[in-house]
Amino acid sequence: MVAVRSHERSHPGSSERVGDQWVSIRPIERTDASGLSDFYDRLSLESRRRRFLGCVRRSGAELAAAFTEHDGQGFVAILAERGPNDGAVVGHATLQPDGTGGAEIAFAVADDLQGRGIGHRLMDAVVAGARSAGLRRLNATLFADNAAMMRLLRDPDGSVVSDSIEGGVEEIVLAV
Ligand SMILES: CC(C)(COP(=O)(O)OP(=O)(O)OC[C@H]1O[C@@H](n2cnc3c(N)ncnc32)[C@H](O)[C@@H]1OP(=O)(O)O)[C@@H](O)C(=O)NCCC(=O)NCCS
């Protein structure tokens, strides 16, 4: 397994302003399972459909168990603001090494916080994490009409080396 380097745990000093929210972005850990389960249970059906390419049947608990099986295979965005939702998971990016120098990546951001820059911050963390783990390629699979995800993939500090569409599903490979 290739793990991304561990950073500091979330705390107010490491949070940053993203749009009009304060969030911390850090590598995922096994102890995030409960927060991640709540995050996926709250995600709308449409966002789950886009995230899992139509497969929306797994519960938040099942997803969280799978995603936190190993430390360091992705990143979480944690809300860092005083109030009832302080500490909640509001974004999740997976980075699953394929054993050949590449990794499959996928993203989800809480519906009410989409379009405020959290996706871009997660992408920055994914690219930096991939580089520090010695990975050279990132593969993303998305519905071809997913404009927001497309923006994230066109923007990072890397380059698209292949882009193919079949049956409405697009596969993009970035060199990092
Ligand atoms: C895709 C997703 C992770 C992006 O996260 P986000 O926090 O909304 O992204 P950002 O706010 O950083 O915005 C990224 C870009 O998309 C644009 N964007 C956001 N929502 C958009 C929408 N509905 N339509 C078109 N563009 C959109 C933003 O304006 C921004 O553009 P910019 O690069 O010019 O600044 C989020 O929309 C999401 O969780 N979608 C559902 C799950 C999903 O589609 N996952 C991808 C499959 S791997």
PDBQT file of the ligand as one rigid body, heavy atoms in Angstrom, charges set to zero:
ROOT
HETATM    1  C1  LIG A 201     -17.531  17.658  -8.095  1.00  0.00    +0.000 C 
HETATM    2  C2  LIG A 201     -17.453  18.302  -6.711  1.00  0.00    +0.000 C 
HETATM    3  C3  LIG A 201     -16.587  17.396  -5.813  1.00  0.00    +0.000 C 
HETATM    4  C4  LIG A 201     -16.783  19.672  -6.834  1.00  0.00    +0.000 C 
HETATM    5  O1  LIG A 201     -16.610  20.201  -5.543  1.00  0.00    +0.000 OA
HETATM    6  P1  LIG A 201     -16.948  21.740  -5.253  1.00  0.00    +0.000 P 
HETATM    7  O2  LIG A 201     -16.535  22.053  -3.875  1.00  0.00    +0.000 OA
HETATM    8  O3  LIG A 201     -18.340  22.012  -5.639  1.00  0.00    +0.000 OA
HETATM    9  O4  LIG A 201     -15.922  22.422  -6.277  1.00  0.00    +0.000 OA
HETATM   10  P2  LIG A 201     -15.418  23.928  -6.265  1.00  0.00    +0.000 P 
HETATM   11  O5  LIG A 201     -16.331  24.792  -5.477  1.00  0.00    +0.000 OA
HETATM   12  O6  LIG A 201     -13.981  23.912  -5.919  1.00  0.00    +0.000 OA
HETATM   13  O7  LIG A 201     -15.649  24.305  -7.788  1.00  0.00    +0.000 OA
HETATM   14  C5  LIG A 201     -14.946  23.703  -8.830  1.00  0.00    +0.000 C 
HETATM   15  C6  LIG A 201     -15.278  24.411 -10.123  1.00  0.00    +0.000 C 
HETATM   16  O8  LIG A 201     -16.549  23.900 -10.596  1.00  0.00    +0.000 OA
HETATM   17  C7  LIG A 201     -17.448  24.951 -10.794  1.00  0.00    +0.000 C 
HETATM   18  N1  LIG A 201     -18.771  24.448 -10.430  1.00  0.00    +0.000 N 
HETATM   19  C8  LIG A 201     -19.225  24.144  -9.216  1.00  0.00    +0.000 A 
HETATM   20  N2  LIG A 201     -20.477  23.679  -9.282  1.00  0.00    +0.000 NA
HETATM   21  C9  LIG A 201     -20.807  23.691 -10.611  1.00  0.00    +0.000 A 
HETATM   22  C10 LIG A 201     -21.969  23.335 -11.345  1.00  0.00    +0.000 A 
HETATM   23  N3  LIG A 201     -23.040  22.838 -10.730  1.00  0.00    +0.000 N 
HETATM   24  N4  LIG A 201     -21.945  23.497 -12.688  1.00  0.00    +0.000 NA
HETATM   25  C11 LIG A 201     -20.868  23.986 -13.321  1.00  0.00    +0.000 A 
HETATM   26  N5  LIG A 201     -19.719  24.319 -12.675  1.00  0.00    +0.000 NA
HETATM   27  C12 LIG A 201     -19.710  24.188 -11.338  1.00  0.00    +0.000 A 
HETATM   28  C13 LIG A 201     -16.970  26.049  -9.867  1.00  0.00    +0.000 C 
HETATM   29  O9  LIG A 201     -17.426  27.318 -10.302  1.00  0.00    +0.000 OA
HETATM   30  C14 LIG A 201     -15.484  25.906  -9.998  1.00  0.00    +0.000 C 
HETATM   31  O10 LIG A 201     -15.063  26.484 -11.214  1.00  0.00    +0.000 OA
HETATM   32  P3  LIG A 201     -13.659  27.258 -11.355  1.00  0.00    +0.000 P 
HETATM   33  O11 LIG A 201     -12.623  26.189 -11.515  1.00  0.00    +0.000 OA
HETATM   34  O12 LIG A 201     -13.839  28.097 -12.555  1.00  0.00    +0.000 OA
HETATM   35  O13 LIG A 201     -13.463  28.035 -10.094  1.00  0.00    +0.000 OA
HETATM   36  C15 LIG A 201     -18.855  18.509  -6.076  1.00  0.00    +0.000 C 
HETATM   37  O14 LIG A 201     -19.632  19.275  -6.956  1.00  0.00    +0.000 OA
HETATM   38  C16 LIG A 201     -19.568  17.215  -5.767  1.00  0.00    +0.000 C 
HETATM   39  O15 LIG A 201     -19.398  16.664  -4.677  1.00  0.00    +0.000 OA
HETATM   40  N6  LIG A 201     -20.377  16.690  -6.708  1.00  0.00    +0.000 N 
HETATM   41  C17 LIG A 201     -21.095  15.442  -6.498  1.00  0.00    +0.000 C 
HETATM   42  C18 LIG A 201     -20.154  14.255  -6.520  1.00  0.00    +0.000 C 
HETATM   43  C19 LIG A 201     -19.348  14.212  -7.793  1.00  0.00    +0.000 C 
HETATM   44  O16 LIG A 201     -19.799  14.642  -8.853  1.00  0.00    +0.000 OA
HETATM   45  N7  LIG A 201     -18.129  13.652  -7.709  1.00  0.00    +0.000 N 
HETATM   46  C20 LIG A 201     -17.263  13.539  -8.855  1.00  0.00    +0.000 C 
HETATM   47  C21 LIG A 201     -17.119  12.122  -9.318  1.00  0.00    +0.000 C 
HETATM   48  S1  LIG A 201     -15.469  11.614  -9.106  1.00  0.00    +0.000 SA
ENDROOT
TORSDOF 0
